Amino acid sequence: MIKLQPSRTSCTRHISTGFVKRFDIMAPKRKVASAAEDVVVATSKKVKADGLSVGDDFPDLGPLETEESTDASKETVDLKDILKTKGVILFFYPRANTPGCTTQACGLRDTYESIAATDYELFGMSADKPKSQLNWKTKNNFPYHLLCDPSFEALKKLGVAKGGKSVNRSHIIVEKGGKVVVVEYGITPKNSIAGVKEFIESKK
């Protein structure tokens, strides 16, 4: 079981309101010092050339279109603005409305109230266009926004793009203020759900 690092220390209408210390599930563990407590972070057998690591500052991605965006009315979210007041949990999936991605998104939907109670905001993100994301959200009653990056520009900055053609299923958690506290790349839907749940439990 991976114990996650604790916290240390909105559009053209903005909406106000993720290690590898990159790792494989069976990778060896090492200790990471924290002012509050020691935590265990799994290290990776393979280290990618790009992407985020625990302790990094979350990059400025600029305004990102949401599922509600249309050609006539652009609806966007700027995560940097949100991170001024709360933490962010971002999960990534290859394609909307496919079986594994629906399992991941519905599992996190069912955890949404617990996430909100810890003052974190949940977002899904993929290279899908807004219309596909909106149809999928409506079908499954997702209470969170789905961010769209068909150009793969932001996805590449976050280390989750696979050759500019697909998305590596992952999640990244960023604490209020913009410090990355969890990054899990290349995970299964069930492990993504479990990892976020474990993090939320650690914040209670």
C-alpha positions as CSV (number, residue, x, y, z in Angstrom):
1,M,0.0,0.0,0.0
2,I,1.3,3.4,-1.0
3,K,1.1,6.1,1.7
4,L,0.9,9.5,0.0
5,Q,2.8,12.6,0.9
6,P,0.8,15.0,3.1
7,S,0.5,18.7,2.5
8,R,3.5,20.8,4.0
9,T,3.4,24.0,5.0
10,S,-11.7,30.1,-12.6
11,C,-12.5,31.3,-18.4
12,T,-13.4,33.3,-21.0
13,R,-15.8,32.8,-18.0
14,H,-13.5,31.1,-15.6
15,I,-15.1,28.5,-13.3
16,S,-14.1,29.2,-9.7
17,T,-15.8,27.6,-7.4
18,G,-0.8,13.7,-10.8
19,F,5.1,10.3,-9.0
20,V,5.9,9.2,-11.2
21,K,8.3,9.5,-8.8
22,R,7.3,7.5,-11.5
23,F,6.5,4.0,-10.5
24,D,5.3,0.5,-11.3
25,I,3.0,-1.0,-8.7
26,M,5.5,-3.7,-7.6
27,A,8.4,-1.3,-7.5
28,P,10.7,-1.1,-4.3
29,K,10.0,1.6,-1.8
30,R,12.1,4.3,-0.3
31,K,11.6,6.8,2.5
32,V,10.9,10.5,1.9
33,A,11.4,13.0,4.6
34,S,8.6,15.4,5.6
35,A,8.4,18.0,8.2
36,A,5.1,16.5,9.4
37,E,5.9,12.8,9.1
38,D,7.7,10.2,7.1
39,V,5.9,8.8,4.1
40,V,6.6,6.0,1.7
41,V,6.8,6.7,-2.0
42,A,7.2,3.9,-4.5
43,T,10.1,4.5,-7.0
44,S,9.9,3.5,-10.7
45,K,11.7,0.8,-12.6
46,K,11.4,3.0,-15.7
47,V,11.8,6.8,-15.5
48,K,10.3,8.8,-18.4
49,A,12.1,11.7,-19.9
50,D,9.2,14.1,-19.2
51,G,6.3,14.4,-16.8
52,L,5.9,15.6,-13.2
53,S,7.4,14.3,-10.0
54,V,6.3,14.7,-6.4
55,G,7.5,18.1,-5.1
56,D,7.3,19.8,-8.5
57,D,5.4,23.1,-9.0
58,F,2.3,22.4,-11.1
59,P,2.8,24.0,-14.5
60,D,0.7,26.9,-15.8
61,L,-1.5,25.3,-18.5
62,G,-3.6,28.4,-19.2
63,P,-7.3,28.2,-19.7
64,L,-8.5,24.7,-20.6
65,E,-11.8,24.1,-22.4
66,T,-14.5,22.1,-20.5
67,E,-17.2,19.8,-21.7
68,E,-19.6,22.8,-21.8
69,S,-17.5,24.7,-24.3
70,T,-19.0,25.3,-27.8
71,D,-17.9,27.2,-30.9
72,A,-20.3,30.0,-29.9
73,S,-19.3,30.1,-26.2
74,K,-16.0,29.0,-24.9
75,E,-16.2,27.7,-21.3
76,T,-12.8,27.2,-19.7
77,V,-11.1,26.5,-16.4
78,D,-7.7,27.8,-15.3
79,L,-6.3,25.4,-12.8
80,K,-3.7,27.9,-11.5
81,D,-6.6,30.1,-10.3
82,I,-8.3,27.2,-8.6
83,L,-5.1,26.2,-6.9
84,K,-5.0,29.6,-5.1
85,T,-7.9,28.5,-2.9
86,K,-8.0,24.6,-2.9
87,G,-6.2,21.5,-4.1
88,V,-6.8,19.7,-7.4
89,I,-7.2,16.0,-8.3
90,L,-6.7,15.4,-12.0
91,F,-7.4,12.0,-13.6
92,F,-6.6,11.2,-17.2
93,Y,-8.1,8.6,-19.5
94,P,-7.5,7.5,-23.1
95,R,-11.0,8.1,-24.5
96,A,-14.4,9.1,-23.2
97,N,-17.3,6.6,-23.1
98,T,-15.1,3.5,-23.3
99,P,-15.4,0.7,-20.7
100,G,-12.2,1.2,-18.7
101,C,-12.5,4.9,-18.8
102,T,-16.1,4.7,-17.6
103,T,-15.1,2.4,-14.8
104,Q,-12.4,4.9,-13.6
105,A,-14.7,8.0,-14.0
106,C,-17.7,6.4,-12.3
107,G,-15.5,5.2,-9.4
108,L,-14.3,8.7,-8.8
109,R,-17.8,10.1,-9.2
110,D,-18.8,7.9,-6.3
111,T,-16.0,9.4,-4.3
112,Y,-16.8,13.0,-5.2
113,E,-18.5,14.0,-1.9
114,S,-15.5,12.8,0.1
115,I,-13.1,14.6,-2.2
116,A,-15.1,17.9,-1.9
117,A,-15.2,17.5,1.8
118,T,-11.3,17.7,2.0
119,D,-11.2,20.9,-0.1
120,Y,-10.0,19.3,-3.3
121,E,-11.6,19.8,-6.7
122,L,-11.8,16.8,-9.0
123,F,-11.4,17.1,-12.8
124,G,-11.2,14.5,-15.6
125,M,-9.0,15.2,-18.6
126,S,-8.4,13.7,-22.1
127,A,-7.9,14.7,-25.7
128,D,-11.6,14.3,-26.5
129,K,-13.6,17.2,-27.8
130,P,-16.2,19.0,-25.7
131,K,-19.2,17.4,-27.3
132,S,-17.9,13.9,-26.7
133,Q,-17.1,14.8,-23.1
134,L,-20.5,16.4,-22.5
135,N,-22.4,13.4,-23.9
136,W,-20.4,11.0,-21.6
137,K,-20.8,13.3,-18.6
138,T,-24.6,13.5,-19.1
139,K,-24.9,9.8,-19.6
140,N,-23.1,9.0,-16.3
141,N,-24.1,12.0,-14.2
142,F,-20.6,13.1,-13.4
143,P,-20.6,16.0,-10.9
144,Y,-17.2,17.3,-12.0
145,H,-15.9,19.0,-15.1
146,L,-14.1,17.2,-17.9
147,L,-11.2,19.1,-19.5
148,C,-10.5,18.9,-23.2
149,D,-7.1,19.0,-24.9
150,P,-7.4,17.8,-28.5
151,S,-4.1,19.5,-29.3
152,F,-2.3,17.4,-26.6
153,E,-0.4,20.6,-25.6
154,A,-1.3,20.5,-21.9
155,L,-1.3,16.7,-21.8
156,K,2.3,16.6,-23.0
157,K,3.4,19.1,-20.3
158,L,1.9,16.8,-17.7
159,G,3.6,13.7,-19.1
160,V,0.5,11.8,-19.9
161,A,0.5,12.0,-23.7
162,K,1.4,8.9,-25.6
163,G,3.0,10.0,-28.9
164,G,0.4,12.7,-29.4
165,K,-2.2,10.1,-30.3
166,S,-3.5,8.8,-27.0
167,V,-3.4,9.4,-23.2
168,N,-1.7,7.3,-20.6
169,R,-4.3,6.6,-17.8
170,S,-3.0,8.4,-14.8
171,H,-3.8,10.8,-11.9
172,I,-2.0,13.8,-10.4
173,I,-2.8,15.4,-7.1
174,V,-1.8,19.0,-6.4
175,E,-2.2,20.7,-3.0
176,K,-3.4,24.2,-2.5
177,G,-0.7,26.6,-3.6
178,G,0.4,24.4,-6.5
179,K,2.8,21.8,-5.2
180,V,2.5,18.3,-6.7
181,V,2.0,15.7,-4.0
182,V,1.0,12.6,-5.9
183,V,1.8,11.4,-9.5
184,E,0.7,8.0,-10.8
185,Y,1.3,7.2,-14.4
186,G,0.2,4.1,-16.4
187,I,-2.3,2.7,-13.9
188,T,-5.4,0.6,-14.1
189,P,-8.9,2.1,-13.6
190,K,-9.3,0.3,-10.3
191,N,-5.9,1.4,-9.0
192,S,-6.7,5.0,-10.0
193,I,-9.9,4.9,-7.9
194,A,-8.1,3.2,-5.0
195,G,-5.2,5.6,-5.0
196,V,-7.4,8.7,-4.9
197,K,-9.5,7.1,-2.2
198,E,-6.5,6.4,-0.1
199,F,-5.2,9.9,-0.5
200,I,-8.6,11.3,0.6
201,E,-8.7,9.1,3.6
202,S,-5.3,10.3,4.6
203,K,-6.6,13.9,4.6
204,K,-9.4,13.3,7.1
